Amino acid sequence: MIVAGVDVAEERKGLDLVLIDVDRRILGSFGRLTVADVVSLLLREHRPDLVCVDSPSGWSRSGASRRAERELAAMGISAFATGADPGDHPFYRWMRVGFRLFRDLAASYPLFAGGALEGRAAEVYPHASAVLLAGRDRAEGETKVAFRRSILRSQGVDEVTLPNGDRVDAALAALTGVHALEGHWTCVGDPAEGVVLLPIGGGLRRGGGRHPQGQPGPVPGGSEQPFELRLGAPEGHQAHTFGYVDEQVHVALGALLPPGDTAEDRGLPSP
């Protein structure tokens, strides 16, 4: 199975596309593409099983931010707030490129809304994927690109061929989809305004701030209050609740696992 990851930017800069299979092999890496280029590569040449796009898929219908971004914030993961449509504002033009990509793919890859994954185009967020797969945020002094490259390496992806941070983000987007196809996924948000697909990885926390050593654990300003995360559910799966607990942080997450599986079987943190 193959997953395509797309990093979105204004078309004057170009979009980046990386294709990865379930063995973590990079099958294709492309840069400075237009939306039409991406659509052609996906529909006419590669036909991946899942497309993961690093872009919001819709404007907020619930205030200054979307439900997905508020739920990420509750997990201690910062995200840019996608508000209501601001009109023709230069800052948001890259988002409109992402909207157009989702729209142009929709006939062949309908938008993921929390259920079936195969044959869908899913909104992803490489920063969140990186934190969840690493079980930590960036350490102080660690660059974003170095942090994300280290995660790709730890996941068996040969990132040395990726020339820049945009291509690294496209690869992280694709890797998120690989985890999802393997059953290690959850999601946040409201289908009416955009659901973000997330990998289930090393650890989660609640509360803002970055741990000084970049390790999972007490985060300055964190909260002990547990929370629940709404999940998309593949048919026939059951909810299993697990969490990460230390002196200051308690995270409760309902993870979707096939009947009979446990969090420990999947390498997930236990309560």
Backbone as numpy.savetxt, mean C-alpha at the origin, in Angstrom:
# Nx Ny Nz CAx CAy CAz Cx Cy Cz
1.95 -15.89 -11.12 1.12 -14.70 -11.12 1.99 -13.45 -11.12
1.49 -12.40 -11.75 2.27 -11.17 -11.95 1.47 -9.99 -11.40
2.19 -9.06 -10.75 1.59 -7.83 -10.25 2.32 -6.65 -10.87
1.57 -5.66 -11.30 2.13 -4.40 -11.80 2.01 -3.34 -10.72
3.09 -2.61 -10.50 3.07 -1.47 -9.60 3.34 -0.20 -10.38
2.54 0.83 -10.13 2.67 2.08 -10.87 2.87 3.23 -9.90
3.93 4.00 -10.09 4.14 5.24 -9.36 3.64 6.38 -10.24
2.74 7.18 -9.70 2.06 8.21 -10.48 2.72 9.57 -10.26
2.84 10.34 -11.33 3.32 11.71 -11.27 2.66 12.48 -12.40
2.84 13.80 -12.40 2.37 14.57 -13.55 3.02 14.02 -14.82
2.30 14.07 -15.89 2.80 13.44 -17.11 4.05 14.11 -17.67
4.31 15.37 -17.32 5.57 16.00 -17.77 6.77 15.30 -17.14
6.58 14.73 -15.95 7.63 13.95 -15.30 7.59 12.50 -15.73
6.38 11.97 -15.87 6.21 10.60 -16.32 5.90 9.64 -15.20
5.22 8.55 -15.54 4.87 7.51 -14.59 5.92 6.40 -14.65
6.06 5.67 -13.55 6.98 4.54 -13.49 6.18 3.26 -13.29
6.63 2.19 -13.95 5.93 0.90 -13.91 6.94 -0.21 -13.65
6.64 -1.07 -12.67 7.46 -2.24 -12.37 6.54 -3.45 -12.29
6.95 -4.55 -12.90 6.21 -5.80 -12.85 7.02 -6.83 -12.07
6.37 -7.47 -11.10 7.02 -8.46 -10.23 6.14 -9.70 -10.19
6.77 -10.87 -10.21 5.98 -12.09 -10.06 6.03 -12.58 -8.62
5.31 -13.67 -8.33 5.20 -14.12 -6.94 6.51 -14.70 -6.42
7.48 -14.93 -7.29 8.82 -15.34 -6.87 9.71 -14.13 -6.60
9.11 -12.94 -6.63 9.81 -11.68 -6.36 10.79 -11.30 -7.46
10.63 -11.83 -8.65 11.50 -11.46 -9.77 10.93 -10.23 -10.48
11.78 -9.28 -10.78 11.36 -8.11 -11.56 11.32 -8.52 -13.03
10.13 -8.46 -13.61 9.93 -8.89 -15.00 9.96 -7.72 -15.97
9.80 -6.52 -15.44 9.82 -5.34 -16.30 9.96 -4.09 -15.46
10.66 -3.09 -15.98 10.87 -1.83 -15.28 10.91 -0.71 -16.32
9.97 0.25 -16.19 9.80 1.28 -17.21 9.64 2.64 -16.54
10.15 3.68 -17.17 10.03 5.02 -16.64 9.62 6.03 -17.69
9.23 7.23 -17.20 8.84 8.36 -18.04 7.73 7.97 -19.01
6.71 7.30 -18.48 5.59 6.84 -19.28 4.42 7.82 -19.20
3.60 7.83 -20.21 2.31 8.50 -20.15 1.26 7.51 -19.65
0.08 8.01 -19.32 -1.02 7.12 -18.94 -1.30 6.14 -20.07
-1.31 6.64 -21.30 -1.57 5.76 -22.45 -0.50 4.68 -22.57
0.77 5.04 -22.29 1.84 4.03 -22.32 1.58 2.93 -21.30
1.24 3.32 -20.08 0.99 2.34 -19.02 -0.17 1.42 -19.40
-1.25 2.01 -19.88 -2.42 1.21 -20.25 -2.05 0.23 -21.36
-1.29 0.69 -22.34 -0.90 -0.19 -23.44 -0.02 -1.33 -22.96
0.97 -1.04 -22.10 1.85 -2.08 -21.58 1.07 -3.12 -20.77
0.08 -2.65 -20.00 -0.67 -3.56 -19.15 -1.69 -4.38 -19.94
-2.39 -3.75 -20.86 -3.48 -4.43 -21.55 -3.01 -5.21 -22.77
-1.99 -4.73 -23.45 -1.60 -5.35 -24.72 -0.38 -6.27 -24.60
0.44 -6.05 -23.57 1.69 -6.81 -23.52 1.79 -7.73 -22.30
1.46 -7.25 -21.11 1.80 -8.01 -19.90 0.61 -8.65 -19.20
-0.55 -8.04 -19.22 -1.77 -8.58 -18.60 -1.52 -9.13 -17.20
-1.09 -8.28 -16.26 -0.85 -8.76 -14.89 -2.15 -9.21 -14.22
-1.99 -9.98 -13.14 -3.15 -10.47 -12.39 -3.73 -9.40 -11.49
-2.93 -8.40 -11.14 -3.35 -7.33 -10.26 -2.52 -6.10 -10.59
-3.15 -4.93 -10.59 -2.45 -3.66 -10.80 -2.54 -2.84 -9.53
-1.41 -2.38 -9.02 -1.37 -1.58 -7.79 -0.84 -0.20 -8.11
-1.62 0.82 -7.81 -1.32 2.18 -8.24 -1.10 3.07 -7.03
0.04 3.75 -7.01 0.37 4.68 -5.92 -0.27 6.02 -6.21
-1.57 6.09 -5.95 -2.33 7.32 -6.15 -3.69 7.16 -5.49
-4.22 8.25 -4.92 -5.62 8.17 -4.50 -6.50 7.81 -5.70
-7.60 7.14 -5.40 -8.51 6.74 -6.48 -9.77 7.61 -6.52
-9.92 8.52 -5.57 -11.09 9.39 -5.57 -10.94 10.49 -4.54
-11.74 11.54 -4.68 -11.76 12.64 -3.71 -12.54 12.24 -2.47
-12.30 12.97 -1.39 -13.03 12.72 -0.15 -14.50 13.08 -0.29
-15.34 12.26 0.31 -16.77 12.58 0.45 -17.13 12.74 1.92
-16.09 12.80 2.77 -16.37 12.81 4.22 -15.55 13.86 4.95
-15.25 14.97 4.27 -14.56 16.05 4.95 -13.21 16.36 4.35
-12.30 16.86 5.19 -11.00 17.33 4.73 -10.05 16.19 4.39
-10.38 14.98 4.77 -9.57 13.81 4.43 -10.50 12.64 4.21
-9.96 11.57 3.62 -10.75 10.38 3.40 -10.68 9.46 4.61
-11.64 8.56 4.70 -11.63 7.60 5.80 -10.33 6.79 5.81
-9.82 6.44 4.63 -8.57 5.66 4.57 -7.43 6.39 5.26
-7.31 7.68 5.03 -6.22 8.45 5.62 -6.40 8.59 7.12
-7.64 8.71 7.57 -7.88 8.79 9.02 -7.56 7.46 9.69
-7.89 6.35 9.02 -7.59 5.04 9.60 -6.08 4.78 9.59
-5.38 5.24 8.58 -3.92 5.12 8.58 -3.32 5.95 9.72
-3.85 7.15 9.93 -3.35 7.99 11.02 -3.55 7.31 12.37
-4.66 6.58 12.53 -4.91 5.86 13.77 -3.89 4.75 13.99
-3.26 4.29 12.91 -2.22 3.26 13.00 -0.84 3.89 13.17
-0.77 5.22 13.22 0.51 5.89 13.34 1.22 6.08 12.03
0.49 5.98 10.91 1.09 6.12 9.58 0.56 7.41 8.95
1.45 8.35 8.69 1.02 9.62 8.12 0.70 9.46 6.65
-0.28 10.21 6.20 -0.68 10.18 4.79 -1.19 11.56 4.42
-0.93 11.97 3.18 -1.45 13.24 2.70 -2.97 13.19 2.67
-3.60 14.24 3.17 -5.06 14.29 3.22 -5.62 14.64 1.85
-6.42 13.73 1.31 -7.11 13.97 0.04 -8.49 14.51 0.36
-8.70 15.80 0.17 -9.98 16.41 0.50 -10.96 16.33 -0.65
-11.94 17.23 -0.62 -12.89 17.33 -1.72 -12.19 17.91 -2.94
-12.80 17.74 -4.09 -12.22 18.23 -5.35 -11.96 19.74 -5.24
-10.68 20.18 -5.33 -10.36 21.60 -5.18 -10.45 22.39 -6.48
-10.86 21.75 -7.57 -10.84 22.42 -8.85 -9.46 22.32 -9.49
-9.19 23.13 -10.46 -7.95 23.04 -11.24 -6.80 23.68 -10.47
-6.34 22.98 -9.42 -5.23 23.45 -8.60 -3.97 22.72 -9.06
-2.86 23.45 -9.31 -1.65 22.80 -9.84 -1.13 21.66 -8.97
-1.24 21.79 -7.65 -0.68 20.78 -6.76 -1.33 19.42 -6.97
-2.61 19.42 -7.33 -3.36 18.16 -7.39 -3.38 17.53 -8.78
-2.60 18.09 -9.70 -2.65 17.56 -11.06 -2.15 16.12 -11.13
-1.18 15.77 -10.27 -0.69 14.38 -10.29 -1.80 13.42 -9.87
-2.67 13.86 -8.94 -3.79 13.01 -8.53 -4.74 12.78 -9.70
-4.97 13.81 -10.47 -5.87 13.66 -11.62 -5.29 12.68 -12.64
-3.96 12.62 -12.73 -3.33 11.61 -13.58 -3.67 10.22 -13.04
-3.58 10.05 -11.72 -3.95 8.77 -11.12 -5.41 8.43 -11.35
-6.28 9.41 -11.20 -7.72 9.16 -11.45 -7.93 8.70 -12.89
-7.21 9.36 -13.81 -7.37 9.00 -15.22 -6.87 7.58 -15.48
-5.78 7.21 -14.83 -5.26 5.85 -15.01 -6.28 4.83 -14.51
-6.84 5.04 -13.32 -7.86 4.12 -12.81 -9.04 4.05 -13.78
-9.45 5.20 -14.29 -10.59 5.24 -15.21 -10.29 4.50 -16.50
-9.09 4.70 -17.06 -8.74 4.07 -18.33 -8.53 2.56 -18.20
-8.24 2.10 -16.98 -8.07 0.67 -16.74 -9.38 -0.03 -16.36
-10.40 0.76 -16.03 -11.59 0.22 -15.35 -12.29 -0.89 -16.13
-12.32 -0.81 -17.44 -13.03 -1.83 -18.21 -12.36 -3.20 -18.07
-11.03 -3.22 -17.94 -10.29 -4.48 -17.81 -9.88 -4.77 -16.37
-9.66 -3.72 -15.59 -9.25 -3.85 -14.19 -10.12 -2.94 -13.33
-11.31 -3.41 -12.93 -12.18 -2.59 -12.08 -11.48 -2.22 -10.77
-11.89 -1.12 -10.20 -11.28 -0.62 -8.97 -11.53 -1.58 -7.81
-10.46 -1.94 -7.10 -10.55 -2.77 -5.90 -11.33 -2.02 -4.82
-12.30 -2.72 -4.22 -13.16 -2.09 -3.21 -13.21 -2.91 -1.93
-12.26 -3.81 -1.75 -12.20 -4.55 -0.49 -12.60 -6.00 -0.60
-12.89 -6.51 -1.79 -13.30 -7.89 -1.94 -12.31 -8.67 -2.79
-12.75 -9.07 -3.99 -11.89 -9.84 -4.88 -10.67 -9.01 -5.30
-9.52 -9.70 -5.44 -8.28 -9.03 -5.79 -7.86 -9.23 -7.24
-7.94 -10.45 -7.71 -7.46 -10.75 -9.06 -8.27 -9.97 -10.10
-7.55 -9.43 -11.07 -8.20 -8.67 -12.12 -8.67 -7.31 -11.70
-8.10 -6.77 -10.61 -8.50 -5.46 -10.11 -7.34 -4.48 -10.20
-7.67 -3.19 -10.16 -6.70 -2.12 -9.97 -6.89 -1.59 -8.56
-5.84 -1.66 -7.75 -5.95 -1.31 -6.34 -5.13 -0.07 -6.02
-5.68 0.79 -5.19 -4.93 1.91 -4.65 -4.00 1.40 -3.56
-2.73 1.77 -3.63 -1.76 1.40 -2.60 -1.00 2.64 -2.16
-0.26 2.50 -1.08 0.49 3.61 -0.49 1.85 3.08 -0.05
2.90 3.28 -0.86 4.19 2.67 -0.56 4.75 2.98 0.82
4.51 4.18 1.34 5.00 4.49 2.68 4.38 3.55 3.71
3.06 3.37 3.62 2.39 2.46 4.56 2.88 1.03 4.36
3.02 0.61 3.10 3.51 -0.74 2.82 4.90 -0.95 3.42
5.76 0.06 3.27 7.12 -0.06 3.80 7.11 -0.22 5.32
6.34 0.60 5.99 6.28 0.54 7.46 5.72 -0.81 7.93
4.68 -1.28 7.26 4.06 -2.52 7.69 4.94 -3.73 7.39
5.63 -3.73 6.27 6.51 -4.86 5.95 7.75 -4.88 6.82
8.25 -3.69 7.18 9.45 -3.62 8.02 9.12 -3.79 9.50
7.88 -3.49 9.88 7.53 -3.49 11.29 8.09 -2.29 12.03
8.50 -1.27 11.27 9.07 -0.07 11.88 9.00 1.07 10.89
9.21 2.27 11.38 9.35 3.43 10.51 10.85 3.62 10.23
11.14 4.61 9.41 12.55 4.91 9.14 13.27 5.31 10.42
14.50 4.87 10.55 15.34 5.30 11.67 15.80 6.74 11.42
16.15 7.44 12.48 16.65 8.79 12.34 17.92 8.77 11.49
17.97 9.60 10.47 19.13 9.66 9.60 19.06 8.69 8.42
18.07 7.82 8.40 17.92 6.87 7.30 17.07 7.51 6.21
17.56 7.55 4.99 16.80 8.19 3.92 15.61 7.32 3.51
14.64 7.98 2.92 13.44 7.26 2.48 13.78 6.19 1.46
14.61 6.54 0.49 14.93 5.59 -0.57 15.75 4.42 -0.01
16.72 4.71 0.86 17.53 3.63 1.45 16.65 2.69 2.26
15.72 3.25 3.03 14.80 2.44 3.83 13.97 1.52 2.94
13.43 2.09 1.89 12.55 1.30 1.02 13.33 0.28 0.20
14.53 0.62 -0.20 15.36 -0.38 -0.89 15.68 -1.55 0.05
15.94 -1.26 1.31 16.26 -2.33 2.25 15.08 -3.27 2.43
13.88 -2.75 2.37 12.69 -3.60 2.49 12.56 -4.49 1.27
12.76 -3.93 0.08 12.71 -4.76 -1.13 13.72 -5.89 -1.04
14.95 -5.57 -0.62 15.99 -6.61 -0.50 15.57 -7.68 0.50
15.04 -7.24 1.65 14.65 -8.21 2.68 13.51 -9.11 2.22
12.76 -8.64 1.23 11.64 -9.40 0.70 12.03 -10.23 -0.53
13.32 -10.22 -0.88 13.79 -11.04 -1.98 13.72 -10.38 -3.34
13.52 -9.06 -3.37 13.46 -8.33 -4.64 14.83 -7.73 -4.94
15.37 -7.99 -6.10 16.68 -7.47 -6.50 16.52 -6.02 -6.94
16.68 -5.10 -5.98 16.36 -3.70 -6.25 17.48 -2.93 -6.92
18.63 -3.54 -7.11 19.78 -2.79 -7.64 19.53 -2.30 -9.06
18.62 -2.94 -9.78 18.33 -2.51 -11.15 17.36 -1.33 -11.21
16.80 -0.95 -10.08 15.83 0.16 -10.05 16.60 1.47 -9.95
16.46 2.38 -10.91 17.37 3.52 -11.00 17.10 4.67 -10.05
15.90 4.75 -9.48 15.57 5.93 -8.68 14.43 5.61 -7.70
14.12 6.61 -6.87 13.09 6.42 -5.86 11.71 6.16 -6.42
11.39 6.76 -7.55 10.07 6.52 -8.15 9.92 5.07 -8.59
10.99 4.49 -9.14 10.93 3.09 -9.55 10.88 2.17 -8.33
11.57 2.58 -7.26 11.50 1.82 -6.00 10.07 1.81 -5.47
9.39 2.97 -5.53 8.01 3.03 -5.06 7.09 2.18 -5.93
7.34 2.16 -7.24 6.55 1.30 -8.12 6.76 -0.17 -7.75
8.00 -0.54 -7.41 8.27 -1.91 -7.00 7.60 -2.24 -5.67
7.61 -1.30 -4.73 6.91 -1.52 -3.45 5.41 -1.67 -3.67
4.87 -0.90 -4.62 3.46 -1.04 -4.95 3.18 -2.45 -5.46
4.04 -2.94 -6.37 3.86 -4.29 -6.90 4.03 -5.34 -5.80
5.01 -5.14 -4.91 5.24 -6.09 -3.82 4.03 -6.15 -2.89
3.38 -5.02 -2.68 2.14 -5.02 -1.89 1.12 -5.96 -2.51
1.01 -5.90 -3.83 0.07 -6.78 -4.53 0.47 -8.24 -4.44
1.77 -8.53 -4.48 2.24 -9.91 -4.33 1.82 -10.46 -2.98
2.02 -9.69 -1.92 1.59 -10.13 -0.59 0.08 -10.36 -0.57
-0.64 -9.47 -1.23 -2.10 -9.61 -1.24 -2.52 -10.89 -1.94
-1.93 -11.20 -3.08 -2.28 -12.42 -3.80 -1.92 -13.67 -3.01
-0.93 -13.53 -2.12 -0.55 -14.65 -1.25 -1.44 -14.76 -0.01
-2.38 -13.83 0.13 -3.32 -13.87 1.25 -2.94 -13.02 2.43
-1.83 -12.26 2.33 -1.35 -11.44 3.44 -1.76 -9.99 3.19
-3.00 -9.66 3.42 -3.46 -8.32 3.10 -4.58 -7.89 4.03
-4.77 -6.57 4.07 -5.91 -5.94 4.69 -6.16 -4.65 3.92
-7.15 -3.88 4.31 -7.40 -2.63 3.61 -8.08 -1.65 4.56
-7.96 -0.37 4.23 -8.61 0.69 4.98 -9.37 1.57 4.01
-10.38 2.26 4.53 -11.09 3.23 3.70 -12.53 2.85 3.42
-13.15 3.71 2.63 -14.55 3.59 2.24 -14.60 3.44 0.72
-15.24 2.39 0.21 -15.29 2.21 -1.24 -15.84 3.41 -2.00
-16.65 4.24 -1.34 -17.22 5.40 -2.02 -16.18 6.46 -2.33
-15.04 6.43 -1.63 -14.02 7.45 -1.86 -12.61 6.88 -2.00
-12.47 5.57 -1.89 -11.16 4.95 -2.10 -10.73 4.03 -0.98
-10.41 2.79 -1.32 -9.90 1.80 -0.38 -8.43 1.58 -0.67
-7.59 1.59 0.37 -6.15 1.40 0.23 -5.80 -0.02 0.63
-5.16 -0.75 -0.29 -4.71 -2.11 -0.04 -3.39 -2.07 0.73
-3.29 -2.87 1.79 -2.10 -2.90 2.64 -1.60 -4.32 2.80
-0.28 -4.49 2.87 0.26 -5.82 3.19 0.25 -6.04 4.69
0.10 -7.27 5.12 0.27 -7.60 6.53 1.70 -8.08 6.70
2.46 -7.36 7.55 3.87 -7.66 7.69 4.31 -7.70 9.13
5.41 -7.01 9.42 6.10 -7.20 10.68 5.44 -6.63 11.91
4.75 -5.51 11.82 4.20 -4.94 13.04 3.43 -3.67 12.77
2.58 -3.31 13.72 1.77 -2.11 13.62 1.82 -1.40 14.95
1.54 -0.12 14.91 1.51 0.64 16.15 0.47 1.74 16.04
0.12 2.30 17.17 -0.79 3.43 17.19 -0.04 4.63 17.74
-0.30 5.80 17.20 0.32 7.01 17.72 1.33 7.57 16.74
1.49 8.89 16.73 2.38 9.51 15.78 3.83 9.49 16.24
4.70 9.97 15.38 6.10 10.08 15.73 6.92 8.90 15.24
8.22 9.08 15.19 9.14 8.05 14.72 10.00 7.59 15.89
10.07 6.29 16.11 10.91 5.77 17.16 12.37 6.11 16.85
13.14 6.63 17.83 14.50 7.10 17.53 15.39 6.05 16.90
15.24 4.79 17.27 16.07 3.75 16.69 15.43 3.07 15.49
14.25 3.53 15.10 13.57 2.92 13.97 13.11 1.51 14.27
12.83 1.21 15.52 12.41 -0.13 15.91 10.95 -0.10 16.30
10.21 -1.21 16.13 8.85 -1.24 16.64 8.89 -1.15 18.15
7.94 -0.49 18.72 7.92 -0.37 20.18 7.40 0.98 20.59
7.70 1.43 21.81 7.14 2.69 22.30 7.47 3.85 21.38
6.47 4.58 21.02 6.64 5.74 20.15 6.24 6.97 20.93
7.11 7.99 21.03 6.74 9.19 21.78 5.40 9.74 21.31
4.53 10.01 22.24 3.22 10.54 21.90 2.22 9.48 21.52
2.56 8.23 21.60 1.65 7.15 21.23 0.51 7.02 22.20
-0.49 6.27 21.82 -1.67 6.06 22.65 -1.81 4.59 22.97
-2.30 4.27 24.16 -2.54 2.89 24.53 -3.91 2.42 24.09
-4.74 3.33 23.59 -6.11 2.95 23.24 -6.14 2.02 22.03
-6.71 0.83 22.17 -6.80 -0.07 21.01 -7.85 0.42 20.02
-7.80 -0.04 18.82 -8.79 0.31 17.82 -9.02 -0.88 16.92
-10.09 -0.83 16.18 -10.39 -1.88 15.21 -10.27 -1.31 13.81
-9.86 -2.15 12.89 -9.68 -1.74 11.49 -10.67 -2.52 10.64
-11.43 -1.82 9.81 -12.38 -2.50 8.93 -11.61 -3.20 7.83
-11.99 -4.41 7.51 -11.25 -5.20 6.55 -12.12 -5.68 5.42
-11.53 -5.81 4.24 -12.18 -6.51 3.16 -12.05 -8.00 3.40
-13.04 -8.77 3.04 -13.04 -10.19 3.39 -13.23 -11.07 2.17
-12.20 -11.82 1.76 -12.44 -12.82 0.72 -13.45 -13.84 1.21
-14.33 -14.25 0.36 -15.37 -15.18 0.76 -14.75 -16.47 1.32
-15.31 -16.94 2.44 -14.82 -18.17 3.05 -13.71 -17.96 4.05
-13.28 -16.70 4.27 -12.25 -16.41 5.25 -12.89 -15.95 6.56
-12.13 -16.06 7.63 -12.64 -15.64 8.93 -11.71 -14.59 9.52
-12.27 -13.79 10.42 -11.46 -12.77 11.07 -10.66 -13.40 12.21
-9.42 -13.01 12.34 -8.58 -13.43 13.46 -7.97 -12.17 14.03
-8.11 -11.93 15.31 -7.61 -10.70 15.92 -6.25 -10.96 16.53
-5.30 -10.09 16.20 -4.00 -10.18 16.82 -3.54 -8.77 17.13
-2.48 -8.64 17.88 -2.02 -7.30 18.23 -0.57 -7.27 18.60
-0.02 -6.06 18.73 1.33 -5.86 19.21 1.21 -5.07 20.50
1.79 -5.54 21.57 1.63 -4.91 22.88 3.01 -4.65 23.48
3.24 -3.45 23.96 4.37 -3.20 24.84 3.90 -2.21 25.89
4.81 -1.55 26.58 4.41 -0.72 27.71 3.54 0.46 27.29
3.73 0.96 26.07 3.03 2.17 25.67 2.07 1.98 24.50
2.23 0.91 23.76 1.48 0.77 22.52 0.67 -0.51 22.52
-0.59 -0.41 22.18 -1.43 -1.60 22.04 -2.20 -1.45 20.75
-1.93 -2.31 19.81 -2.61 -2.28 18.53 -3.42 -3.54 18.37
-4.69 -3.43 18.05 -5.51 -4.60 17.76 -5.92 -4.53 16.30
-5.72 -5.59 15.59 -6.03 -5.62 14.17 -6.72 -6.92 13.85
-7.81 -6.87 13.14 -8.46 -8.09 12.69 -7.87 -8.50 11.35
-7.16 -9.57 11.28 -6.52 -10.02 10.04 -7.34 -11.14 9.43
-7.44 -11.14 8.13 -8.22 -12.15 7.44 -7.35 -13.36 7.15
-7.69 -14.47 7.75 -6.92 -15.68 7.56 -7.84 -16.81 7.16
-7.36 -17.73 6.33 -8.17 -18.89 6.00 -8.50 -19.69 7.25
-9.63 -20.37 7.28 -9.99 -21.18 8.45 -8.87 -22.13 8.83
-8.56 -22.17 10.13 -7.52 -23.06 10.63 -6.17 -22.40 10.76
-5.94 -21.27 10.08 -4.68 -20.57 10.21 -4.64 -19.78 11.51
-3.46 -19.52 11.99 -3.28 -18.64 13.14 -2.34 -17.51 12.76
-2.34 -16.48 13.58 -1.42 -15.37 13.32 0.02 -15.86 13.33
0.35 -16.77 14.24 1.71 -17.27 14.33 2.11 -18.03 13.06
1.15 -18.77 12.48 1.43 -19.50 11.24 1.86 -18.55 10.13
1.28 -17.35 10.15 1.58 -16.38 9.10 2.73 -15.45 9.47
3.36 -15.69 10.63 4.46 -14.84 11.05 3.99 -13.48 11.55
2.75 -13.41 12.04 2.19 -12.16 12.50 2.36 -12.04 14.01
2.40 -10.81 14.53 2.56 -10.62 15.97 1.33 -11.15 16.70
1.54 -11.68 17.89 0.47 -12.22 18.71 0.12 -11.25 19.82
-1.10 -11.35 20.37 -1.45 -10.47 21.48 -0.56 -10.70 22.68
